[in-house]
């Protein structure tokens, strides 16, 4: 029985790695991203799986020579792209992000940012398989949220940008192995 369990675990691990590779290929994140004169390099990419269902693939971009953790900590330019691998309802997205934010942030911070967080969350709508979202941060212009290449939300609130990107990049958001892979810091 023990040998059968080990064989099944090994098969699942191999299949899981193959599935992740296929999902990242499907997401087709570019090695570099350019916005006008701004060039960013892809530093890390992951696939978030929940209960054996692939939810999205994500890639993080920062300027050449800038490590992802440094870009996040110092609020430098960065871009987080999400390619959705399944349909999701708006209520599921807001509930999941609220749960993570409550775990990561003091209640006073969330209360202070309640109105801009609600505006950001309202911009999402339902997600369809194949939708591509991007959270793009630049210290001069702030945060912008894109859906399929179209800007759907902007904010000059740097604290909002920091805590919302923290869902993926700060501790107690994504599971540590995923977060560290996205930040190009292998666990």
N, C-alpha and C positions, 0 to 999 in steps of 0.2 A: 504494500500500500504506500509506504513512504517513497519508494522508487517511482511509482506512478505519479505521485504528487510532485516530485522533483522534475520529472519529464514534462508534466503539464505546465509547471511554472517556467521552465526553460522555453517551451514552445510559445507560451504567452508572451514572454519577454522578447523573443525574436520577432513575433508578429507585431507587438507593440512598437518596436523600433522601426520596423518596415512601414507600419501605418503612419508613424510620425513623419518619416521621410516622405511618404506619398502626400501627406497633408501639407507639408511645407512646400513641396513641389507644386501642389495645387494653388497654394497661396501666392506663389511666384513673387516673393519679395525681392526687389532689386538689391544688388550689392551696394549701390550708391543711390542717393536721392538728392535731387537738385530742385531748389525753389529760387529762381532767378540766379543770383550770383552765389547763393548759399549752397554749399556742398556738404552732405552728410554721408557717413558710411554706416552700413548695417553692422552692428556689433554683436547682437544676440538674437536668437529666434527660438520660439517654443510652440508647443501645441498643448492647450489646456484640455484635459480629459476629466470628465466628472462621471463617476459610475459607469465606466466603459464607453461613454459617449463623448466623442470629440466635439468640443464647443467652439473653439476658435484657434487660429494660429496667430501668433503675435511676433512682431519684429521691432527692435529698438535701434534707432539711428542717432548718432552724435557726430559732431565735427571731427575731422581727422585729428589725431593726436590727443583727443579728449576721451578719457575713460567714461563709460556710462555712469558709474557711481559718482564720479566727480561732476558730471553734467547735472545729475539729479540733485546732489547735495548743494552745489553752488548755483543752482537755477540758471544753468547755461542752456543754449539751444539744444533741443532734443525733439525727437519725433517717435511716437509709438503708434504703429499700425496694427490693426486687428482685422483679420479676415475671418468672417463667420462661416462655420461649417454646418450650421443648422439654423432653423428658424427659432427665434426667441420672442416672447411677448415683452412689451415694454415694462409691465409690472414685475416680471422676473428680473429684469436688468436693474431696476431701481431698488428692488428688495435686496438683491445680492450686493450691490454697491453700498447701500445703507448699512448692511450688516458688517461689511468690512470696515467702513469708515468709523462705525461705533466702536469697533475693536481697536482701531488705530489712533483715534483722536479723542481728546477730552471733550466732554459734553459742551463746555463753554465755547470751544472752537467751532463745533458743529452748529451751535445756536447762532453764533456770530455770522457764519457763512450759510445759514439756512436759505435765504432768498436766492443767492447766486447758485447754490447747489440745486435748488428746485428748477431754476431756469435751465441749467445745464442738463439735468435729467429729462426735462420736458422736451428737449430738442431731439432726443433719440428716436422715439416712436418704436414700433415693432421692427425687429430685425429679420431679414430674410437670408436664407442660405446664399452665400456669395457676396453679401454686402461687405464693403471695406470701409472701416472707420479709421480715422487718424486723430490723435491728440498731438497737436503741433505747438511747441512752446518756444517763444523767443522773448528774452527779457525786455526788448524795446516795445514789442507790440502785444505781448501777453500770450494767452492761450487761445487757440482756435480748434474747433472740432469740425472735422470733415466727414461727410457720408458720401461714399462713391465719388470723391473728387470735388464735391460741392461744400463750401463752408456753411455750416448750419448753426454755429454758435461761436461767439468771441467774447473774451473778457480780459480786461486789464488787471484783474485781481490776481496778484502773484501768489497769494496764500491759497486761493482756490486751486490754481494750477498745481501747486506743490502737493496739496492733500489729495487731489483727484488722481494725479499721476502716481501718487503713493500707493494707490490700490494695487498697482502692478509692481512698483519699484521700492516700496518701503517694507520693512518687516511687518509681519502679521497680516499681509495682504494675500498674495499668492503663496502657495507652499514654497518653502525655502529653496528646494532644488530647482523649481521653475523660475523663481525670481532671480536666483543667482545665474542661471543659464541665460536669462534675458539680459542681465547686466554683464554678461560675458565673464562671469566669475564661476567657473565650474565648481560645484559643491564637492 
